[in-house]
Amino acid sequence: MARFRLSEHPFEIAPLRERLLSERAGAYAGFEGWVRDHHDGRAVAGLRYESYAALAEAEGERVLAEAMEKFAIVEACCVHRVGDLAIGELAVWVGVSAAHRDAAFAACRYIIDETKRRVPIWKHERYADGAADWLHPEPP
């Protein structure tokens, strides 16, 4: 079962979180990233995420596999939206279960940071002034 996936449509978090449940887990940490109405002092009207799906999903799976190896966690999952998103929409979700909270928090942070840094997902922001700009995660 894939731990990382792209979604063209809004998705429910509850079934994803349920996949993380285990008798071995005593902790859960999650991250939700939403579309905000500003970036670098500019008003944002909306955005579009694009990716080369096969490459993005493969790299996302690598990030999650690394987290499973690096941290004492039970399970992890990440879903990133692609397509047009409005202000306030959920853009990315990460969930991690572990025996203890420290590992859950650390792995969750690692997954979102590495996803933003390495997974080829490009953001096309549309600004309120009519301009637009392509953004990509920070260079490695």
N, CA, C and O atoms as CSV, one atom per row, in Angstrom:
chain,resi,resn,atom,element,x,y,z
A,1,MET,N,N,0.844,-1.178,0.000
A,1,MET,CA,C,0.000,0.000,0.000
A,1,MET,C,C,0.894,1.248,0.000
A,1,MET,O,O,1.820,1.361,0.804
A,2,ALA,N,N,0.607,2.158,-0.894
A,2,ALA,CA,C,1.416,3.375,-1.025
A,2,ALA,C,C,1.273,4.243,0.222
A,2,ALA,O,O,0.183,4.402,0.772
A,3,ARG,N,N,2.382,4.786,0.642
A,3,ARG,CA,C,2.377,5.710,1.779
A,3,ARG,C,C,2.270,7.158,1.302
A,3,ARG,O,O,1.810,8.027,2.042
A,4,PHE,N,N,2.696,7.413,0.065
A,4,PHE,CA,C,2.646,8.764,-0.497
A,4,PHE,C,C,1.746,8.743,-1.722
A,4,PHE,O,O,1.826,7.828,-2.542
A,5,ARG,N,N,0.901,9.741,-1.846
A,5,ARG,CA,C,0.108,9.841,-3.062
A,5,ARG,C,C,-0.252,11.278,-3.366
A,5,ARG,O,O,-0.248,12.146,-2.492
A,6,LEU,N,N,-0.559,11.500,-4.616
A,6,LEU,CA,C,-1.068,12.783,-5.097
A,6,LEU,C,C,-2.577,12.651,-5.224
A,6,LEU,O,O,-3.094,11.562,-5.475
A,7,SER,N,N,-3.279,13.757,-5.050
A,7,SER,CA,C,-4.733,13.737,-5.190
A,7,SER,C,C,-5.192,14.953,-5.971
A,7,SER,O,O,-4.825,16.083,-5.651
A,8,GLU,N,N,-5.994,14.718,-6.993
A,8,GLU,CA,C,-6.555,15.808,-7.785
A,8,GLU,C,C,-7.799,16.400,-7.137
A,8,GLU,O,O,-8.305,17.428,-7.586
A,9,HIS,N,N,-8.291,15.758,-6.087
A,9,HIS,CA,C,-9.544,16.173,-5.456
A,9,HIS,C,C,-9.345,16.330,-3.949
A,9,HIS,O,O,-8.436,15.729,-3.375
A,10,PRO,N,N,-10.194,17.139,-3.307
A,10,PRO,CA,C,-10.137,17.198,-1.838
A,10,PRO,C,C,-10.288,15.786,-1.263
A,10,PRO,O,O,-10.959,14.938,-1.851
A,11,PHE,N,N,-9.670,15.548,-0.127
A,11,PHE,CA,C,-9.694,14.214,0.473
A,11,PHE,C,C,-10.006,14.316,1.959
A,11,PHE,O,O,-9.800,15.352,2.592
A,12,GLU,N,N,-10.501,13.225,2.484
A,12,GLU,CA,C,-10.833,13.133,3.905
A,12,GLU,C,C,-9.607,12.658,4.686
A,12,GLU,O,O,-8.900,11.746,4.255
A,13,ILE,N,N,-9.368,13.278,5.822
A,13,ILE,CA,C,-8.224,12.937,6.660
A,13,ILE,C,C,-8.511,11.708,7.525
A,13,ILE,O,O,-7.614,10.894,7.747
A,14,ALA,N,N,-9.738,11.561,8.015
A,14,ALA,CA,C,-10.071,10.488,8.965
A,14,ALA,C,C,-9.676,9.095,8.463
A,14,ALA,O,O,-9.085,8.334,9.228
A,15,PRO,N,N,-9.978,8.726,7.207
A,15,PRO,CA,C,-9.574,7.383,6.756
A,15,PRO,C,C,-8.053,7.227,6.666
A,15,PRO,O,O,-7.525,6.133,6.866
A,16,LEU,N,N,-7.359,8.314,6.368
A,16,LEU,CA,C,-5.895,8.251,6.312
A,16,LEU,C,C,-5.329,8.044,7.713
A,16,LEU,O,O,-4.437,7.221,7.919
A,17,ARG,N,N,-5.858,8.799,8.669
A,17,ARG,CA,C,-5.398,8.678,10.041
A,17,ARG,C,C,-5.679,7.272,10.574
A,17,ARG,O,O,-4.883,6.711,11.327
A,18,GLU,N,N,-6.809,6.719,10.177
A,18,GLU,CA,C,-7.179,5.369,10.612
A,18,GLU,C,C,-6.155,4.327,10.161
A,18,GLU,O,O,-5.927,3.336,10.856
A,19,ARG,N,N,-5.536,4.551,8.997
A,19,ARG,CA,C,-4.500,3.632,8.504
A,19,ARG,C,C,-3.288,3.588,9.423
A,19,ARG,O,O,-2.507,2.636,9.378
A,20,LEU,N,N,-3.127,4.608,10.252
A,20,LEU,CA,C,-1.960,4.713,11.124
A,20,LEU,C,C,-2.153,4.003,12.463
A,20,LEU,O,O,-1.190,3.792,13.201
A,21,LEU,N,N,-3.380,3.638,12.772
A,21,LEU,CA,C,-3.683,3.023,14.060
A,21,LEU,C,C,-3.009,1.660,14.187
A,21,LEU,O,O,-2.970,0.869,13.244
A,22,SER,N,N,-2.478,1.413,15.390
A,22,SER,CA,C,-1.807,0.147,15.678
A,22,SER,C,C,-1.728,-0.012,17.186
A,22,SER,O,O,-1.642,0.970,17.923
A,23,GLU,N,N,-1.759,-1.253,17.634
A,23,GLU,CA,C,-1.578,-1.507,19.065
A,23,GLU,C,C,-0.183,-1.113,19.532
A,23,GLU,O,O,0.033,-0.892,20.723
A,24,ARG,N,N,0.762,-1.025,18.603
A,24,ARG,CA,C,2.139,-0.627,18.948
A,24,ARG,C,C,2.286,0.880,19.089
A,24,ARG,O,O,3.293,1.358,19.611
A,25,ALA,N,N,1.288,1.636,18.626
A,25,ALA,CA,C,1.386,3.101,18.621
A,25,ALA,C,C,0.721,3.700,19.852
A,25,ALA,O,O,-0.404,3.352,20.211
A,26,GLY,N,N,1.448,4.606,20.482
A,26,GLY,CA,C,0.903,5.358,21.609
A,26,GLY,C,C,0.839,6.840,21.291
A,26,GLY,O,O,0.406,7.644,22.116
A,27,ALA,N,N,1.277,7.198,20.079
A,27,ALA,CA,C,1.315,8.612,19.713
A,27,ALA,C,C,0.990,8.794,18.240
A,27,ALA,O,O,1.216,7.909,17.414
A,28,TYR,N,N,0.463,9.948,17.943
A,28,TYR,CA,C,0.163,10.360,16.570
A,28,TYR,C,C,0.574,11.817,16.434
A,28,TYR,O,O,0.333,12.623,17.333
A,29,ALA,N,N,1.193,12.153,15.312
A,29,ALA,CA,C,1.482,13.551,14.984
A,29,ALA,C,C,1.034,13.771,13.553
A,29,ALA,O,O,1.220,12.909,12.693
A,30,GLY,N,N,0.448,14.921,13.306
A,30,GLY,CA,C,-0.025,15.238,11.966
A,30,GLY,C,C,0.311,16.663,11.583
A,30,GLY,O,O,0.538,17.521,12.436
A,31,PHE,N,N,0.338,16.893,10.297
A,31,PHE,CA,C,0.571,18.228,9.760
A,31,PHE,C,C,-0.423,18.447,8.637
A,31,PHE,O,O,-0.624,17.569,7.798
A,32,GLU,N,N,-1.045,19.618,8.619
A,32,GLU,CA,C,-1.915,20.036,7.533
A,32,GLU,C,C,-1.386,21.351,6.981
A,32,GLU,O,O,-1.157,22.298,7.732
A,33,GLY,N,N,-1.194,21.407,5.677
A,33,GLY,CA,C,-0.787,22.639,5.011
A,33,GLY,C,C,-1.951,23.151,4.180
A,33,GLY,O,O,-2.490,22.420,3.349
A,34,TRP,N,N,-2.344,24.403,4.396
A,34,TRP,CA,C,-3.476,25.003,3.696
A,34,TRP,C,C,-3.010,26.117,2.777
A,34,TRP,O,O,-1.935,26.683,2.973
A,35,VAL,N,N,-3.806,26.425,1.793
A,35,VAL,CA,C,-3.521,27.541,0.884
A,35,VAL,C,C,-3.816,28.838,1.633
A,35,VAL,O,O,-4.936,29.054,2.095
A,36,ARG,N,N,-2.814,29.692,1.750
A,36,ARG,CA,C,-2.988,30.968,2.460
A,36,ARG,C,C,-3.200,32.105,1.464
A,36,ARG,O,O,-2.976,31.945,0.265
A,37,ASP,N,N,-3.625,33.231,1.969
A,37,ASP,CA,C,-3.986,34.365,1.115
A,37,ASP,C,C,-2.838,35.344,0.861
A,37,ASP,O,O,-3.060,36.447,0.363
A,38,HIS,N,N,-1.603,34.937,1.206
A,38,HIS,CA,C,-0.464,35.836,0.992
A,38,HIS,C,C,0.825,35.021,0.831
A,38,HIS,O,O,0.913,33.873,1.267
A,39,HIS,N,N,1.810,35.640,0.199
A,39,HIS,CA,C,3.141,35.052,0.077
A,39,HIS,C,C,4.120,36.180,-0.191
A,39,HIS,O,O,3.939,36.955,-1.130
A,40,ASP,N,N,5.148,36.274,0.625
A,40,ASP,CA,C,6.174,37.321,0.473
A,40,ASP,C,C,5.562,38.709,0.318
A,40,ASP,O,O,5.987,39.492,-0.532
A,41,GLY,N,N,4.573,39.006,1.139
A,41,GLY,CA,C,3.977,40.331,1.138
A,41,GLY,C,C,2.983,40.595,0.015
A,41,GLY,O,O,2.501,41.718,-0.129
A,42,ARG,N,N,2.672,39.583,-0.776
A,42,ARG,CA,C,1.728,39.752,-1.885
A,42,ARG,C,C,0.438,39.012,-1.579
A,42,ARG,O,O,0.459,37.923,-1.004
A,43,ALA,N,N,-0.683,39.603,-1.965
A,43,ALA,CA,C,-1.980,38.952,-1.790
A,43,ALA,C,C,-2.128,37.842,-2.829
A,43,ALA,O,O,-1.931,38.072,-4.022
A,44,VAL,N,N,-2.471,36.655,-2.378
A,44,VAL,CA,C,-2.638,35.487,-3.250
A,44,VAL,C,C,-4.126,35.237,-3.459
A,44,VAL,O,O,-4.902,35.234,-2.503
A,45,ALA,N,N,-4.520,35.028,-4.711
A,45,ALA,CA,C,-5.919,34.764,-5.054
A,45,ALA,C,C,-6.211,33.272,-5.161
A,45,ALA,O,O,-7.367,32.866,-5.039
A,46,GLY,N,N,-5.205,32.461,-5.381
A,46,GLY,CA,C,-5.363,31.017,-5.518
A,46,GLY,C,C,-4.095,30.439,-6.095
A,46,GLY,O,O,-3.142,31.170,-6.364
A,47,LEU,N,N,-4.071,29.140,-6.288
A,47,LEU,CA,C,-2.868,28.528,-6.849
A,47,LEU,C,C,-3.199,27.218,-7.534
A,47,LEU,O,O,-4.301,26.679,-7.426
A,48,ARG,N,N,-2.201,26.733,-8.241
A,48,ARG,CA,C,-2.297,25.444,-8.910
A,48,ARG,C,C,-1.008,24.677,-8.636
A,48,ARG,O,O,0.089,25.211,-8.796
A,49,TYR,N,N,-1.152,23.419,-8.220
A,49,TYR,CA,C,0.000,22.534,-8.061
A,49,TYR,C,C,0.069,21.615,-9.265
A,49,TYR,O,O,-0.939,21.044,-9.679
A,50,GLU,N,N,1.272,21.472,-9.829
A,50,GLU,CA,C,1.500,20.530,-10.917
A,50,GLU,C,C,2.698,19.673,-10.574
A,50,GLU,O,O,3.582,20.082,-9.821
A,51,SER,N,N,2.713,18.478,-11.137
A,51,SER,CA,C,3.847,17.583,-10.906
A,51,SER,C,C,3.939,16.584,-12.043
A,51,SER,O,O,2.996,16.395,-12.812
A,52,TYR,N,N,5.087,15.958,-12.127
A,52,TYR,CA,C,5.263,14.783,-12.969
A,52,TYR,C,C,4.948,13.632,-12.022
A,52,TYR,O,O,5.792,13.227,-11.223
A,53,ALA,N,N,3.725,13.106,-12.118
A,53,ALA,CA,C,3.180,12.207,-11.106
A,53,ALA,C,C,4.076,11.009,-10.789
A,53,ALA,O,O,4.325,10.730,-9.617
A,54,ALA,N,N,4.557,10.308,-11.787
A,54,ALA,CA,C,5.358,9.099,-11.531
A,54,ALA,C,C,6.615,9.434,-10.733
A,54,ALA,O,O,6.966,8.723,-9.791
A,55,LEU,N,N,7.284,10.508,-11.108
A,55,LEU,CA,C,8.500,10.921,-10.406
A,55,LEU,C,C,8.184,11.424,-9.001
A,55,LEU,O,O,8.888,11.089,-8.049
A,56,ALA,N,N,7.126,12.228,-8.868
A,56,ALA,CA,C,6.740,12.770,-7.566
A,56,ALA,C,C,6.355,11.644,-6.611
A,56,ALA,O,O,6.768,11.646,-5.452
A,57,GLU,N,N,5.575,10.694,-7.087
A,57,GLU,CA,C,5.157,9.592,-6.226
A,57,GLU,C,C,6.338,8.708,-5.832
A,57,GLU,O,O,6.406,8.244,-4.693
A,58,ALA,N,N,7.254,8.474,-6.742
A,58,ALA,CA,C,8.438,7.666,-6.424
A,58,ALA,C,C,9.309,8.362,-5.378
A,58,ALA,O,O,9.772,7.726,-4.431
A,59,GLU,N,N,9.533,9.669,-5.548
A,59,GLU,CA,C,10.361,10.402,-4.581
A,59,GLU,C,C,9.642,10.526,-3.242
A,59,GLU,O,O,10.269,10.427,-2.187
A,60,GLY,N,N,8.339,10.739,-3.281
A,60,GLY,CA,C,7.565,10.785,-2.043
A,60,GLY,C,C,7.646,9.473,-1.279
A,60,GLY,O,O,7.777,9.471,-0.055
A,61,GLU,N,N,7.569,8.363,-1.994
A,61,GLU,CA,C,7.717,7.046,-1.357
A,61,GLU,C,C,9.099,6.898,-0.727
A,61,GLU,O,O,9.234,6.320,0.352
A,62,ARG,N,N,10.139,7.427,-1.410
A,62,ARG,CA,C,11.498,7.368,-0.853
A,62,ARG,C,C,11.576,8.160,0.455
A,62,ARG,O,O,12.178,7.705,1.428
A,63,VAL,N,N,10.967,9.339,0.470
A,63,VAL,CA,C,10.967,10.164,1.686
A,63,VAL,C,C,10.319,9.396,2.844
A,63,VAL,O,O,10.850,9.372,3.954
A,64,LEU,N,N,9.185,8.781,2.580
A,64,LEU,CA,C,8.490,8.050,3.639
A,64,LEU,C,C,9.271,6.810,4.068
A,64,LEU,O,O,9.304,6.488,5.255
A,65,ALA,N,N,9.891,6.120,3.135
A,65,ALA,CA,C,10.718,4.961,3.483
A,65,ALA,C,C,11.894,5.395,4.362
A,65,ALA,O,O,12.241,4.707,5.322
A,66,GLU,N,N,12.497,6.523,4.034
A,66,GLU,CA,C,13.604,7.048,4.853
A,66,GLU,C,C,13.117,7.348,6.269
A,66,GLU,O,O,13.797,7.027,7.243
A,67,ALA,N,N,11.948,7.960,6.381
A,67,ALA,CA,C,11.399,8.278,7.701
A,67,ALA,C,C,11.163,6.998,8.504
A,67,ALA,O,O,11.424,6.958,9.706
A,68,MET,N,N,10.670,5.959,7.839
A,68,MET,CA,C,10.438,4.686,8.520
A,68,MET,C,C,11.753,4.104,9.054
A,68,MET,O,O,11.775,3.485,10.118
A,69,GLU,N,N,12.835,4.304,8.317
A,69,GLU,CA,C,14.143,3.788,8.743
A,69,GLU,C,C,14.805,4.664,9.802
A,69,GLU,O,O,15.415,4.150,10.739
A,70,LYS,N,N,14.687,5.991,9.656
A,70,LYS,CA,C,15.391,6.943,10.530
A,70,LYS,C,C,14.779,7.081,11.913
A,70,LYS,O,O,15.490,7.308,12.891
A,71,PHE,N,N,13.465,6.944,11.995
A,71,PHE,CA,C,12.761,7.228,13.237
A,71,PHE,C,C,12.044,5.973,13.726
A,71,PHE,O,O,11.678,5.104,12.934
A,72,ALA,N,N,11.854,5.893,15.010
A,72,ALA,CA,C,11.166,4.744,15.606
A,72,ALA,C,C,9.657,4.960,15.479
A,72,ALA,O,O,8.971,5.256,16.458
A,73,ILE,N,N,9.155,4.804,14.237
A,73,ILE,CA,C,7.732,5.024,14.002
A,73,ILE,C,C,7.063,3.735,13.535
A,73,ILE,O,O,7.713,2.819,13.032
A,74,VAL,N,N,5.753,3.692,13.715
A,74,VAL,CA,C,4.969,2.526,13.335
A,74,VAL,C,C,4.509,2.643,11.890
A,74,VAL,O,O,4.626,1.690,11.120
A,75,GLU,N,N,3.986,3.806,11.520
A,75,GLU,CA,C,3.468,4.009,10.172
A,75,GLU,C,C,3.475,5.493,9.847
A,75,GLU,O,O,3.502,6.343,10.738
A,76,ALA,N,N,3.450,5.790,8.536
A,76,ALA,CA,C,3.432,7.183,8.071
A,76,ALA,C,C,2.704,7.251,6.744
A,76,ALA,O,O,2.652,6.275,5.996
A,77,CYS,N,N,2.144,8.415,6.462
A,77,CYS,CA,C,1.393,8.616,5.230
A,77,CYS,C,C,1.437,10.097,4.868
A,77,CYS,O,O,1.467,10.959,5.746
A,78,CYS,N,N,1.441,10.388,3.559
A,78,CYS,CA,C,1.428,11.774,3.086
A,78,CYS,C,C,0.598,11.846,1.807
A,78,CYS,O,O,0.744,11.012,0.913
A,79,VAL,N,N,-0.272,12.846,1.729
A,79,VAL,CA,C,-1.056,13.099,0.527
A,79,VAL,C,C,-0.876,14.562,0.166
A,79,VAL,O,O,-1.015,15.440,1.017
A,80,HIS,N,N,-0.564,14.823,-1.102
A,80,HIS,CA,C,-0.378,16.196,-1.597
A,80,HIS,C,C,-1.346,16.427,-2.740
A,80,HIS,O,O,-1.452,15.603,-3.649
A,81,ARG,N,N,-2.047,17.537,-2.696
A,81,ARG,CA,C,-2.974,17.884,-3.756
A,81,ARG,C,C,-2.230,18.355,-4.999
A,81,ARG,O,O,-1.122,18.884,-4.911
A,82,VAL,N,N,-2.848,18.157,-6.149
A,82,VAL,CA,C,-2.435,18.753,-7.412
A,82,VAL,C,C,-3.688,19.349,-8.043
A,82,VAL,O,O,-4.807,18.955,-7.714
A,83,GLY,N,N,-3.493,20.294,-8.946
A,83,GLY,CA,C,-4.618,20.966,-9.585
A,83,GLY,C,C,-4.864,22.321,-8.952
A,83,GLY,O,O,-4.038,22.824,-8.191
A,84,ASP,N,N,-6.016,22.912,-9.277
A,84,ASP,CA,C,-6.377,24.243,-8.783
A,84,ASP,C,C,-6.907,24.152,-7.366
A,84,ASP,O,O,-7.762,23.320,-7.061
A,85,LEU,N,N,-6.389,25.022,-6.495
A,85,LEU,CA,C,-6.835,25.090,-5.106
A,85,LEU,C,C,-7.195,26.531,-4.764
A,85,LEU,O,O,-6.568,27.473,-5.247
A,86,ALA,N,N,-8.201,26.682,-3.936
A,86,ALA,CA,C,-8.647,27.997,-3.481
A,86,ALA,C,C,-8.039,28.301,-2.108
A,86,ALA,O,O,-7.532,27.406,-1.432
A,87,ILE,N,N,-8.095,29.547,-1.715
A,87,ILE,CA,C,-7.623,29.958,-0.393
A,87,ILE,C,C,-8.359,29.119,0.661
A,87,ILE,O,O,-9.575,28.939,0.588
A,88,GLY,N,N,-7.612,28.619,1.626
A,88,GLY,CA,C,-8.183,27.842,2.712
A,88,GLY,C,C,-8.263,26.351,2.477
A,88,GLY,O,O,-8.520,25.598,3.416
A,89,GLU,N,N,-8.048,25.897,1.240
A,89,GLU,CA,C,-8.123,24.462,0.972
A,89,GLU,C,C,-6.895,23.733,1.516
A,89,GLU,O,O,-5.801,24.293,1.591
A,90,LEU,N,N,-7.102,22.484,1.888
A,90,LEU,CA,C,-6.024,21.621,2.340
A,90,LEU,C,C,-5.154,21.243,1.145
A,90,LEU,O,O,-5.643,20.690,0.160
A,91,ALA,N,N,-3.868,21.544,1.242
A,91,ALA,CA,C,-2.941,21.279,0.146
A,91,ALA,C,C,-2.089,20.039,0.392
A,91,ALA,O,O,-1.755,19.320,-0.550
A,92,VAL,N,N,-1.738,19.785,1.647
A,92,VAL,CA,C,-0.893,18.637,1.967
A,92,VAL,C,C,-1.207,18.168,3.381
A,92,VAL,O,O,-1.479,18.969,4.276
A,93,TRP,N,N,-1.162,16.843,3.561
A,93,TRP,CA,C,-1.385,16.251,4.879
A,93,TRP,C,C,-0.317,15.192,5.121
A,93,TRP,O,O,0.015,14.404,4.236
A,94,VAL,N,N,0.213,15.193,6.346
A,94,VAL,CA,C,1.174,14.179,6.784
A,94,VAL,C,C,0.670,13.622,8.103
A,94,VAL,O,O,0.241,14.372,8.979
A,95,GLY,N,N,0.724,12.306,8.241
A,95,GLY,CA,C,0.377,11.672,9.506
A,95,GLY,C,C,1.398,10.613,9.855
A,95,GLY,O,O,1.883,9.891,8.984
A,96,VAL,N,N,1.727,10.523,11.149
A,96,VAL,CA,C,2.718,9.563,11.630
A,96,VAL,C,C,2.235,8.971,12.947
A,96,VAL,O,O,1.747,9.691,13.818
A,97,SER,N,N,2.374,7.664,13.087
A,97,SER,CA,C,2.119,7.018,14.378
A,97,SER,C,C,3.422,6.395,14.869
A,97,SER,O,O,4.255,5.941,14.084
A,98,ALA,N,N,3.570,6.390,16.193
A,98,ALA,CA,C,4.797,5.874,16.811
A,98,ALA,C,C,4.466,5.437,18.237
A,98,ALA,O,O,3.400,5.745,18.768
A,99,ALA,N,N,5.390,4.725,18.829
A,99,ALA,CA,C,5.204,4.329,20.228
A,99,ALA,C,C,5.236,5.566,21.130
A,99,ALA,O,O,4.517,5.632,22.127
A,100,HIS,N,N,6.070,6.539,20.776
A,100,HIS,CA,C,6.257,7.729,21.615
A,100,HIS,C,C,6.168,9.008,20.788
A,100,HIS,O,O,6.447,8.999,19.590
A,101,ARG,N,N,5.778,10.107,21.434
A,101,ARG,CA,C,5.531,11.366,20.733
A,101,ARG,C,C,6.771,11.969,20.094
A,101,ARG,O,O,6.672,12.544,19.010
A,102,ASP,N,N,7.928,11.862,20.722
A,102,ASP,CA,C,9.128,12.477,20.154
A,102,ASP,C,C,9.400,11.953,18.743
A,102,ASP,O,O,9.684,12.730,17.831
A,103,ALA,N,N,9.314,10.653,18.571
A,103,ALA,CA,C,9.558,10.067,17.252
A,103,ALA,C,C,8.476,10.489,16.266
A,103,ALA,O,O,8.771,10.771,15.105
A,104,ALA,N,N,7.215,10.534,16.725
A,104,ALA,CA,C,6.113,10.937,15.839
A,104,ALA,C,C,6.309,12.374,15.360
A,104,ALA,O,O,6.181,12.652,14.168
A,105,PHE,N,N,6.619,13.285,16.277
A,105,PHE,CA,C,6.831,14.682,15.896
A,105,PHE,C,C,8.024,14.836,14.956
A,105,PHE,O,O,7.938,15.533,13.945
A,106,ALA,N,N,9.133,14.185,15.293
A,106,ALA,CA,C,10.352,14.313,14.479
A,106,ALA,C,C,10.139,13.761,13.072
A,106,ALA,O,O,10.563,14.377,12.094
A,107,ALA,N,N,9.491,12.615,12.963
A,107,ALA,CA,C,9.253,12.014,11.652
A,107,ALA,C,C,8.285,12.856,10.829
A,107,ALA,O,O,8.473,13.019,9.624
A,108,CYS,N,N,7.260,13.387,11.469
A,108,CYS,CA,C,6.292,14.234,10.756
A,108,CYS,C,C,7.003,15.459,10.178
A,108,CYS,O,O,6.791,15.813,9.019
A,109,ARG,N,N,7.830,16.093,10.974
A,109,ARG,CA,C,8.586,17.268,10.518
A,109,ARG,C,C,9.518,16.887,9.364
A,109,ARG,O,O,9.605,17.608,8.370
A,110,TYR,N,N,10.205,15.767,9.496
A,110,TYR,CA,C,11.111,15.296,8.445
A,110,TYR,C,C,10.348,15.079,7.139
A,110,TYR,O,O,10.801,15.506,6.077
A,111,ILE,N,N,9.205,14.423,7.213
A,111,ILE,CA,C,8.440,14.104,6.000
A,111,ILE,C,C,7.979,15.364,5.286
A,111,ILE,O,O,8.138,15.460,4.069
A,112,ILE,N,N,7.415,16.331,5.997
A,112,ILE,CA,C,6.940,17.538,5.303
A,112,ILE,C,C,8.123,18.345,4.774
A,112,ILE,O,O,8.058,18.869,3.662
A,113,ASP,N,N,9.186,18.453,5.537
A,113,ASP,CA,C,10.349,19.220,5.072
A,113,ASP,C,C,10.975,18.587,3.830
A,113,ASP,O,O,11.283,19.288,2.867
A,114,GLU,N,N,11.163,17.271,3.846
A,114,GLU,CA,C,11.772,16.595,2.698
A,114,GLU,C,C,10.834,16.562,1.498
A,114,GLU,O,O,11.292,16.642,0.358
A,115,THR,N,N,9.544,16.448,1.732
A,115,THR,CA,C,8.576,16.494,0.634
A,115,THR,C,C,8.653,17.843,-0.058
A,115,THR,O,O,8.720,17.907,-1.285
A,116,LYS,N,N,8.643,18.918,0.713
A,116,LYS,CA,C,8.712,20.262,0.131
A,116,LYS,C,C,10.053,20.502,-0.563
A,116,LYS,O,O,10.117,21.228,-1.555
A,117,ARG,N,N,11.100,19.907,-0.055
A,117,ARG,CA,C,12.441,20.129,-0.603
A,117,ARG,C,C,12.709,19.290,-1.844
A,117,ARG,O,O,13.329,19.779,-2.788
A,118,ARG,N,N,12.256,18.035,-1.866
A,118,ARG,CA,C,12.701,17.085,-2.896
A,118,ARG,C,C,11.651,16.629,-3.897
A,118,ARG,O,O,11.989,16.318,-5.039
A,119,VAL,N,N,10.422,16.583,-3.506
A,119,VAL,CA,C,9.396,16.021,-4.387
A,119,VAL,C,C,9.037,17.048,-5.457
A,119,VAL,O,O,8.702,18.187,-5.129
A,120,PRO,N,N,9.103,16.660,-6.734
A,120,PRO,CA,C,8.869,17.621,-7.822
A,120,PRO,C,C,7.383,17.984,-7.978
A,120,PRO,O,O,6.655,17.436,-8.806
A,121,ILE,N,N,6.987,18.930,-7.138
A,121,ILE,CA,C,5.648,19.507,-7.205
A,121,ILE,C,C,5.851,21.009,-7.326
A,121,ILE,O,O,6.495,21.634,-6.483
A,122,TRP,N,N,5.293,21.577,-8.388
A,122,TRP,CA,C,5.475,22.998,-8.652
A,122,TRP,C,C,4.199,23.753,-8.331
A,122,TRP,O,O,3.096,23.292,-8.624
A,123,LYS,N,N,4.364,24.919,-7.725
A,123,LYS,CA,C,3.231,25.740,-7.320
A,123,LYS,C,C,3.155,26.964,-8.225
A,123,LYS,O,O,4.127,27.706,-8.366
A,124,HIS,N,N,2.002,27.166,-8.828
A,124,HIS,CA,C,1.742,28.339,-9.662
A,124,HIS,C,C,0.793,29.239,-8.885
A,124,HIS,O,O,-0.414,29.001,-8.841
A,125,GLU,N,N,1.358,30.283,-8.268
A,125,GLU,CA,C,0.536,31.198,-7.479
A,125,GLU,C,C,-0.047,32.280,-8.374
A,125,GLU,O,O,0.627,32.848,-9.234
A,126,ARG,N,N,-1.336,32.544,-8.135
A,126,ARG,CA,C,-2.025,33.641,-8.813
A,126,ARG,C,C,-2.252,34.736,-7.780
A,126,ARG,O,O,-2.853,34.504,-6.732
A,127,TYR,N,N,-1.760,35.936,-8.092
A,127,TYR,CA,C,-1.835,37.030,-7.142
A,127,TYR,C,C,-3.046,37.927,-7.413
A,127,TYR,O,O,-3.567,37.975,-8.527
A,128,ALA,N,N,-3.474,38.624,-6.383
A,128,ALA,CA,C,-4.647,39.494,-6.474
A,128,ALA,C,C,-4.459,40.610,-7.497
A,128,ALA,O,O,-5.437,41.114,-8.049
A,129,ASP,N,N,-3.199,41.004,-7.757
A,129,ASP,CA,C,-2.934,42.085,-8.718
A,129,ASP,C,C,-2.938,41.594,-10.170
A,129,ASP,O,O,-2.673,42.369,-11.089
A,130,GLY,N,N,-3.240,40.300,-10.374
A,130,GLY,CA,C,-3.306,39.742,-11.726
A,130,GLY,C,C,-2.036,39.041,-12.176
A,130,GLY,O,O,-2.059,38.318,-13.172
A,131,ALA,N,N,-0.947,39.231,-11.482
A,131,ALA,CA,C,0.315,38.570,-11.820
A,131,ALA,C,C,0.275,37.119,-11.335
A,131,ALA,O,O,-0.612,36.735,-10.573
A,132,ALA,N,N,1.232,36.332,-11.781
A,132,ALA,CA,C,1.348,34.929,-11.367
A,132,ALA,C,C,2.822,34.555,-11.354
A,132,ALA,O,O,3.637,35.200,-12.013
A,133,ASP,N,N,3.164,33.512,-10.602
A,133,ASP,CA,C,4.558,33.100,-10.500
A,133,ASP,C,C,4.634,31.607,-10.202
A,133,ASP,O,O,3.838,31.080,-9.426
A,134,TRP,N,N,5.604,30.927,-10.828
A,134,TRP,CA,C,5.871,29.522,-10.544
A,134,TRP,C,C,6.857,29.427,-9.399
A,134,TRP,O,O,7.876,30.117,-9.392
A,135,LEU,N,N,6.560,28.575,-8.430
A,135,LEU,CA,C,7.444,28.366,-7.304
A,135,LEU,C,C,7.745,26.879,-7.190
A,135,LEU,O,O,6.915,26.043,-7.550
A,136,HIS,N,N,8.915,26.553,-6.696
A,136,HIS,CA,C,9.287,25.164,-6.462
A,136,HIS,C,C,9.913,25.102,-5.085
A,136,HIS,O,O,10.424,26.110,-4.597
A,137,PRO,N,N,9.886,23.948,-4.450
A,137,PRO,CA,C,10.505,23.826,-3.130
A,137,PRO,C,C,11.951,24.324,-3.136
A,137,PRO,O,O,12.599,24.446,-4.176
A,138,GLU,N,N,12.419,24.604,-1.920
A,138,GLU,CA,C,13.798,25.074,-1.757
A,138,GLU,C,C,14.769,24.106,-2.413
A,138,GLU,O,O,14.545,22.896,-2.389
A,139,PRO,N,N,15.841,24.619,-2.997
A,139,PRO,CA,C,16.827,23.705,-3.589
A,139,PRO,C,C,17.501,22.883,-2.488
A,139,PRO,O,O,17.670,23.356,-1.364
A,140,PRO,N,N,17.889,21.632,-2.826
A,140,PRO,CA,C,18.541,20.769,-1.811
A,140,PRO,C,C,19.854,21.329,-1.349
A,140,PRO,O,O,20.519,20.727,-0.506
